[in-house]
């Protein structure tokens, strides 16, 4: 049979049709390959968007504890109600009953749901209790769903608020240690997958994709027993003296750990609806003030380190006035005549301190202040911590040298001042400040003052409290105390205010072997007394007495009796 006979009378047409069929088959095959291989992931993702839903599994935020294991911040399970406005049948909705269950007005509820009709997710109410959430879901309203979440709760309320801080509604740290250790505390959320039809109805039950990893716990250095005591006494003092505010820091000498840190005014982190933003500041770490006479012991330490002065040195302060340059007249409360170093501190002589500073120069004083940590952040990692101010001069004028020696022209935080005094208490050894228990385990101590000088200054500071000095009201029955008062004019944009003061007391106890260092600062007391010895020293006394008792520190008279009993026992033997 001929070729023309096999393909009929139109061989060209048959070839053309065959070619079209071959091309169509090739196109279809390529499209199949394209859909199944090349674009497979894209198409699968597009399909999942229409049928697969992922829900977040909230991770429990880590607990914040005090040094004894008392919870300061915990996460409790709550339920948040949300709505898909596109699924809501507004005409059949029991508005009154729903608004009652959610404790929201009908007007707000309707605006919230009907004003977001183009959206698929709108929160109606966050952080309900599980029972409240169940009551809403029991209404069985199409389009209304729930999410399991956690809410942060602070058992100690405002007592530890400035230190612990708080989180926002989504559990992210906003203030305090909640913010600085947010990555450590927050954990990693999990998720599960669900298969739904185009109407959003569940077709296949939930399938776990990733488990939630809880956040890590955080143990602070503070002791809530001491924290409560400090909070109570500071709040009472601020109220009694009608002050603008106040701060207090209690530090453990041996470890450099902060045992208590309180401020006034305070706030309740569990209810922040009417909170005053100014109350959020941790003033002990963010607010600076001129330390005044509380740095005189540090000036003496610098003078002793030069070798030009010692405990037996004497200064003539007659007639109680001392002019430095044409514009500065340094004054004492009265003419103390010739004073030794102990009397200088006990009577807080500005004249004697200025004369010593002008003799040795500003550089040794500045160097020691800097080595003690003034003018530098403590390294605690607390957000917003201030570094204070320690001016550096290429050439110091006499007036600047004099004012530096008694605490004007520089600024510190309460924590910086406590850290500096802890060096004196630790026989001249500096350790970093820490807000975490065992936070200084790897720290390397640094000797910045000779042990002899530190002990000499500490011994002289006892006279401020126990020998008729300016800090007699800081005395603690049964314990020896070393410390120094400070009273300075407040600084404003217009300069020094004549009738506004910062009243301070910084000290340590027991004086012979200090266990704690405490700094009290009262901001602008307005009810009569304003001197540090009359306003801040009594607060120091109350808190230190209670703290030493809580820490199990044996009173000096009991130690003496015990020592005598031991001696008697040895003699009888």
C-alpha positions in Angstrom: 0.0 0.0 0.0 1.3 3.4 -0.9 2.1 6.1 1.7 -0.7 8.3 0.4 -3.2 5.5 0.7 -2.2 4.9 4.4 -2.7 8.5 5.4 -5.8 9.1 3.2 -6.2 11.8 0.6 -4.8 14.6 2.9 -1.4 13.6 4.3 -0.3 17.2 5.1 -3.5 17.8 7.2 -2.9 14.6 9.1 0.7 15.5 9.9 -0.4 19.0 11.1 -3.1 17.5 13.4 -0.6 15.0 14.7 1.9 17.8 15.4 -0.7 19.8 17.3 -1.6 16.8 19.4 2.1 16.2 20.2 2.6 19.8 21.1 -0.6 19.8 23.3 0.6 16.6 25.0 4.0 18.1 25.6 2.5 21.3 27.1 0.2 19.3 29.4 3.1 17.1 30.5 5.3 20.2 31.1 2.5 21.8 33.1 2.1 18.6 35.2 5.8 18.7 35.8 5.7 22.4 36.6 2.8 22.0 39.1 4.1 18.9 40.7 7.8 19.7 40.8 8.7 23.3 40.0 5.9 25.2 41.7 4.9 22.4 44.1 5.9 24.3 47.3 4.2 27.5 46.3 1.0 25.8 45.4 1.1 23.8 48.6 1.6 26.9 50.6 -1.3 28.6 48.9 -3.5 25.7 49.6 -2.4 25.6 53.3 -3.3 29.3 53.6 -6.9 28.4 52.8 -7.2 25.3 54.9 -4.4 25.0 57.5 -4.3 27.2 60.6 -1.5 27.6 63.1 -2.2 28.5 66.7 0.5 29.8 69.1 1.2 28.0 72.3 2.2 30.5 74.9 5.5 29.9 76.8 5.6 30.3 80.5 7.8 33.2 81.5 10.5 32.4 84.0 9.8 33.2 87.7 11.8 35.9 89.5 12.8 34.9 93.1 14.4 36.7 95.9 17.6 35.2 97.4 15.6 32.9 99.7 13.3 31.6 97.0 10.4 33.9 97.5 8.5 34.5 94.3 8.6 38.2 93.1 7.1 37.7 89.6 5.1 34.7 88.4 3.0 34.0 85.3 -0.6 32.8 85.8 -2.8 31.2 83.1 -5.4 33.5 81.5 -7.8 33.5 78.6 -8.1 36.1 75.9 -11.2 36.3 73.8 -11.0 37.2 70.1 -13.5 37.5 67.2 -13.4 36.9 63.5 -15.9 39.7 62.4 -16.4 38.0 59.0 -18.0 35.0 60.7 -20.3 37.0 63.1 -24.0 37.2 62.4 -24.7 40.5 64.0 -28.5 40.2 63.8 -28.5 37.0 65.9 -25.8 38.1 68.4 -26.9 38.3 72.1 -25.2 41.6 72.6 -26.5 42.3 76.1 -25.4 38.9 77.5 -22.0 39.0 75.7 -21.2 42.5 77.0 -22.1 41.4 80.5 -19.8 38.4 80.3 -16.9 40.5 79.0 -17.7 43.5 81.3 -17.7 45.8 78.3 -20.4 48.3 77.1 -22.6 47.2 74.2 -21.7 50.4 72.4 -18.0 49.6 72.6 -18.6 45.9 71.7 -20.5 46.8 68.6 -18.0 49.3 67.4 -15.2 46.8 68.0 -16.9 44.0 66.0 -18.8 45.8 63.3 -16.1 48.4 62.7 -13.6 45.8 61.8 -15.7 43.7 59.3 -12.8 43.5 56.8 -10.5 41.8 59.4 -10.3 38.2 60.4 -8.8 38.7 63.9 -9.8 41.3 66.6 -9.2 41.0 70.3 -12.3 41.6 72.4 -10.9 41.2 75.9 -7.4 40.2 77.1 -6.4 38.3 80.2 -9.7 37.0 81.6 -9.7 34.2 84.2 -10.2 30.7 82.9 -13.7 30.7 84.4 -14.6 34.1 82.8 -13.3 32.8 79.4 -15.4 29.6 79.7 -18.5 31.7 80.4 -18.0 33.6 77.2 -17.4 30.5 75.1 -20.4 28.8 76.6 -22.6 31.3 74.7 -21.6 29.4 71.6 -21.4 32.4 69.3 -20.1 31.8 65.8 -16.8 33.6 65.2 -15.8 34.1 68.8 -12.8 32.1 70.0 -10.2 32.1 72.8 -6.5 32.0 73.2 -4.7 30.6 76.2 -2.1 33.0 77.5 -0.2 34.0 80.7 -0.4 37.2 82.7 2.4 38.4 84.9 1.6 38.8 88.6 3.8 40.5 91.3 3.1 39.1 94.8 5.2 41.8 96.5 3.3 44.6 94.8 5.0 48.0 95.1 7.6 46.9 97.6 9.9 45.5 95.0 8.4 47.2 91.9 11.3 49.5 91.0 13.8 46.7 91.0 11.7 43.9 89.4 9.9 46.1 86.9 6.9 44.8 84.8 5.9 43.4 81.5 3.4 44.6 78.9 0.1 42.8 78.0 2.0 40.5 75.6 4.5 39.5 78.3 7.5 41.5 77.1 9.7 43.2 79.7 9.1 47.0 79.9 10.9 48.1 83.1 13.5 46.9 85.6 15.0 43.5 85.6 12.0 42.2 83.6 13.4 44.3 80.8 17.1 43.8 81.2 16.7 40.0 81.5 13.8 39.7 79.0 15.6 37.2 76.7 16.5 35.0 79.7 12.9 35.0 81.1 10.6 35.0 78.1 11.1 31.4 76.8 10.1 30.2 73.3 6.5 29.8 72.3 5.3 26.6 70.6 2.6 26.0 68.0 0.1 23.5 66.7 -1.6 23.0 63.3 -5.3 22.5 62.5 -7.1 21.7 59.2 -10.2 23.7 58.5 -12.6 24.0 55.6 -13.3 27.3 53.7 -15.9 28.2 56.3 -13.4 27.9 59.1 -14.9 24.7 60.5 -12.5 22.2 62.0 -11.9 19.2 59.7 -9.0 17.6 61.5 -8.0 17.9 65.1 -5.0 19.9 66.3 -1.5 18.5 65.6 1.5 19.6 67.7 4.2 21.2 65.6 6.6 22.6 68.3 6.4 22.4 72.0 6.7 25.6 74.1 10.0 26.0 76.0 9.4 27.8 79.3 11.7 30.8 80.2 14.5 30.4 82.7 14.1 31.5 86.3 16.0 34.4 87.8 17.2 34.6 91.5 17.9 38.1 92.7 20.2 39.1 95.5 17.6 41.0 97.5 16.2 39.6 100.7 12.5 40.4 100.9 12.6 40.5 104.7 15.1 43.4 104.5 13.2 44.9 101.5 9.9 45.1 103.4 11.7 46.7 106.3 13.4 49.3 104.2 10.3 50.0 102.3 8.2 50.6 105.4 10.8 52.9 107.1 11.5 54.9 104.0 7.8 55.4 103.2 7.2 56.5 106.8 10.1 59.0 106.8 9.1 60.6 103.4 5.5 61.0 104.8 6.7 62.3 108.2 9.0 65.0 106.6 6.6 65.8 103.7 9.5 65.0 101.3 9.3 64.8 97.5 10.8 61.3 97.6 13.6 59.1 98.8 15.8 56.1 98.1 17.6 53.5 100.2 20.1 50.8 99.4 21.3 48.0 101.6 24.4 46.1 100.5 26.1 42.9 101.7 29.7 43.9 102.3 31.3 40.5 101.7 29.6 39.7 98.4 28.7 43.1 96.9 25.1 41.9 96.6 22.2 44.3 97.0 20.0 43.1 99.8 17.4 45.8 99.5 16.7 48.7 97.2 13.6 50.9 97.7 12.2 54.2 96.5 9.4 56.7 97.2 7.1 57.4 95.5 6.3 53.8 94.4 3.7 52.2 92.2 1.7 48.9 92.1 2.8 46.8 89.0 -0.4 44.8 89.3 -2.6 47.8 88.6 -1.1 50.5 86.3 -4.3 52.2 85.1 -3.7 55.5 87.0 0.0 55.3 87.4 2.2 58.4 87.6 5.1 58.0 85.1 7.5 59.7 87.5 6.9 56.9 90.0 8.3 54.3 87.6 11.9 55.5 88.1 14.3 53.4 90.2 15.7 56.6 91.8 18.4 54.7 93.6 20.0 54.0 90.2 18.7 56.6 87.9 18.5 59.9 89.9 21.7 61.7 90.8 22.5 64.2 93.6 25.5 65.9 95.0 26.7 63.7 97.9 27.9 66.6 100.1 29.7 65.7 103.3 29.2 61.9 102.7 32.4 62.0 100.5 34.6 63.6 103.2 35.7 60.2 104.5 36.8 59.4 100.9 38.7 62.7 100.7 40.5 61.8 104.0 41.3 58.3 102.6 42.9 60.0 99.5 44.9 62.3 101.9 46.1 59.3 104.0 47.1 57.5 100.8 49.5 60.3 99.9 51.3 59.9 103.2 51.1 63.6 103.9 48.4 63.1 106.5 47.5 60.5 109.1 45.1 59.8 112.0 47.1 62.1 114.3 47.2 65.1 111.9 45.6 68.4 113.0 44.1 71.3 111.1 43.4 74.8 112.4 39.9 75.9 111.3 39.9 79.2 113.1 37.8 81.3 112.7 35.4 78.9 111.1 35.6 80.6 107.8 38.0 80.1 104.9 38.0 82.1 101.7 39.1 80.3 98.5 39.5 82.6 95.6 37.4 85.8 95.2 34.0 84.1 95.1 34.0 81.1 97.4 33.8 81.3 101.2 33.9 78.0 103.0 32.0 77.9 106.3 31.6 75.6 109.3 28.6 75.7 111.6 30.9 77.3 114.2 34.6 77.8 115.0 36.0 74.4 115.9 39.5 75.7 116.3 42.2 73.1 115.9 40.7 69.7 115.0 42.2 66.3 114.5 41.0 64.0 111.7 38.3 62.3 113.9 36.8 65.6 114.9 36.9 66.7 111.3 34.5 63.9 110.4 32.5 64.1 113.7 31.8 67.8 113.3 31.8 67.7 109.4 34.2 70.5 109.0 34.2 72.0 105.5 37.1 74.3 106.4 39.4 71.5 107.5 38.5 69.3 104.5 39.1 72.2 102.0 42.5 73.0 103.5 43.6 69.3 103.2 42.3 69.2 99.6 44.2 72.3 98.6 47.3 71.0 100.2 47.4 67.6 98.4 45.7 68.9 95.2 42.6 67.6 93.4 44.3 64.8 91.4 44.7 62.3 94.3 41.1 62.9 95.4 39.7 62.6 91.8 41.8 59.4 91.2 40.4 57.7 94.4 36.8 58.8 93.6 37.2 57.3 90.2 38.7 54.1 91.5 35.8 53.8 93.9 33.3 53.9 91.0 32.1 57.5 91.1 31.3 58.9 87.7 30.8 55.3 86.3 27.8 53.0 86.0 28.0 50.2 88.5 27.8 47.5 85.8 24.7 45.9 87.3 23.0 45.8 83.9 19.9 47.7 85.1 18.2 49.7 82.3 18.6 53.4 82.5 21.2 53.3 85.3 23.0 56.7 85.6 26.8 57.0 85.7 26.6 60.2 87.7 29.2 62.9 87.1 32.8 63.2 88.1 34.3 66.2 86.2 37.8 65.7 84.9 39.9 68.8 84.7 43.2 69.4 82.9 43.9 72.1 85.5 41.9 72.4 88.7 41.1 75.8 90.1 41.3 76.2 93.9 37.5 76.7 94.2 36.9 73.4 92.2 39.4 71.5 94.4 37.8 72.8 97.6 34.2 72.0 96.6 35.2 68.6 95.2 36.6 67.6 98.6 33.2 68.1 100.4 30.9 66.7 97.7 29.8 69.7 95.6 30.4 69.8 91.8 30.0 66.0 91.5 26.9 63.9 91.4 26.2 60.2 92.4 23.4 57.7 92.7 22.5 56.1 96.0 23.9 52.8 94.7 27.2 54.4 93.7 27.6 55.9 97.2 26.8 52.6 98.8 29.4 50.9 96.6 32.0 53.4 97.5 31.4 52.9 101.2 31.5 49.1 100.8 35.1 49.5 99.8 35.9 51.1 103.2 33.9 48.4 104.9 35.8 45.7 103.0 39.3 47.0 104.1 39.8 48.8 100.8 38.8 45.9 98.4 36.4 46.8 95.6 33.9 44.3 94.2 31.3 44.8 91.5 27.8 45.6 92.5 25.3 42.8 91.6 21.5 42.4 91.8 21.7 38.6 91.4 22.4 36.1 94.0 26.0 34.7 93.6 26.4 37.3 90.8 30.0 38.1 91.8 31.2 34.5 92.0 33.6 35.0 89.1 34.4 38.6 90.0 38.0 39.5 90.6 38.4 41.8 93.7 40.6 44.9 93.4 42.5 46.6 96.2 42.0 50.3 95.7 42.7 51.6 99.3 45.3 50.1 101.6 43.7 48.0 104.4 45.2 50.2 107.1 43.8 53.4 105.6 40.3 51.8 105.2 40.3 50.6 108.8 41.5 54.0 110.1 38.8 55.9 108.3 36.2 53.4 109.4 37.3 53.8 113.0 37.1 57.6 112.8 33.6 57.4 111.2 32.4 55.7 114.4 32.9 59.1 116.2 30.2 60.6 113.8 27.6 58.4 115.5 29.0 57.5 118.9 31.0 60.5 120.1 28.6 63.4 119.8 29.0 63.8 116.0 26.4 64.9 113.5 25.0 61.3 113.1 24.1 60.4 116.7 20.6 59.4 115.6 22.0 56.7 113.4 23.2 54.7 116.5 21.9 51.1 116.7 21.5 49.6 120.2 23.9 46.7 120.7 26.0 47.4 117.6 28.8 49.8 116.7 28.1 52.0 113.7 30.3 54.0 111.3 28.8 56.5 109.0 28.5 60.1 107.7 25.8 62.6 107.3 25.3 64.8 104.3 23.1 67.8 103.6 23.3 69.7 100.3 21.2 72.3 98.5 19.2 70.9 95.6 20.3 72.0 92.1 17.8 73.3 89.6 18.1 75.0 86.2 18.5 78.3 88.1 21.3 77.0 90.3 21.3 76.0 94.0 17.9 76.3 95.7 18.1 78.1 99.0 15.3 76.3 100.7 15.4 72.8 99.2 17.8 70.1 100.4 18.9 66.5 99.9 19.4 64.8 103.2 21.7 61.8 103.3 23.3 59.3 105.6 25.7 56.6 104.5 27.2 54.1 106.9 28.1 50.5 107.8 27.6 48.2 110.7 29.0 46.6 112.8 31.8 49.1 112.6 34.7 46.7 113.5 33.7 44.0 111.0 31.0 45.5 108.8 28.3 43.1 107.5 26.2 45.6 105.7 26.4 49.1 104.1 23.3 51.3 103.9 22.6 54.6 102.2 19.5 56.7 102.9 18.6 59.7 100.8 15.5 61.9 101.5 14.6 64.3 98.7 13.6 67.8 99.8 12.1 67.3 103.3 9.7 70.2 104.0 8.5 69.7 107.6 11.1 71.5 109.8 14.3 69.5 110.0 16.3 68.9 106.8 19.8 67.9 108.1 20.9 64.4 107.2 21.5 63.6 110.8 17.9 64.5 111.7 16.1 63.2 108.7 18.1 60.3 107.1 20.0 59.0 110.1 17.0 57.7 112.1 15.8 55.7 109.0 19.3 54.2 108.8 19.2 53.2 112.5 15.8 51.5 112.2 16.6 49.5 109.0 20.1 48.5 110.1 18.9 47.3 113.5 16.3 45.1 111.9 18.6 43.9 109.1 21.4 42.8 111.5 18.8 41.0 113.6 17.4 39.2 110.5 20.9 38.3 109.3 21.7 36.7 112.7 24.4 39.2 113.6 25.3 38.9 117.3 25.1 42.2 119.3 28.4 43.5 120.6 27.4 43.1 124.3 26.5 39.4 123.7 29.9 38.9 122.0 31.6 40.4 125.0 29.8 38.2 127.5 30.5 35.1 125.3 34.2 36.0 125.1 34.4 36.4 128.9 32.6 33.1 129.4 35.1 31.4 127.1 38.0 32.9 129.0 36.5 31.8 132.3 36.1 28.3 130.9 39.7 28.2 129.8 40.9 29.4 133.3 38.8 26.8 135.1 40.1 24.1 132.9 
